[in-house]
């Protein structure tokens, strides 16, 4: 497995992966295009590829200096439970620390136990809850934060 920066050419693969994950944030193609635009919000997109260089996971985060918001992390169903989500998250945290970021925050569906376990094992602390934040189905968001320094 290899992790590399994402490019505009990855959007179709990102959208394919995202549609396979019911708990992922579902963005439009234009929203992903904006993630790669210069001059807008500073975003980091990481892609994880298998041995055939096919994307099997991705991560999108937005820099809100000096913090980051982890906006989306998805691993293909066939690649789950192999440590790929952890590797994507670690690559992102390494990049965030290199530019002296102070913290990372995120929200996740309350029912997304695998993601919550990953975040907690990585050191994220639960900081709150947003009632009925998600729709289809309606569900609370659990807020997490990780201090980097």
Secondary structure as UniProt FT lines:
FT   STRAND          2..5
FT   HELIX           8..10
FT   HELIX           11..19
FT   TURN            22..23
FT   HELIX           29..36
FT   TURN            38..39
FT   STRAND          42..49
FT   TURN            51..52
FT   STRAND          55..64
FT   TURN            65..66
FT   STRAND          67..75
FT   HELIX           77..79
FT   TURN            80..81
FT   HELIX           84..98
FT   TURN            99..100
FT   STRAND          103..109
FT   TURN            110..111
FT   HELIX           113..122
FT   STRAND          125..134
FT   TURN            135..138
FT   STRAND          139..147
//
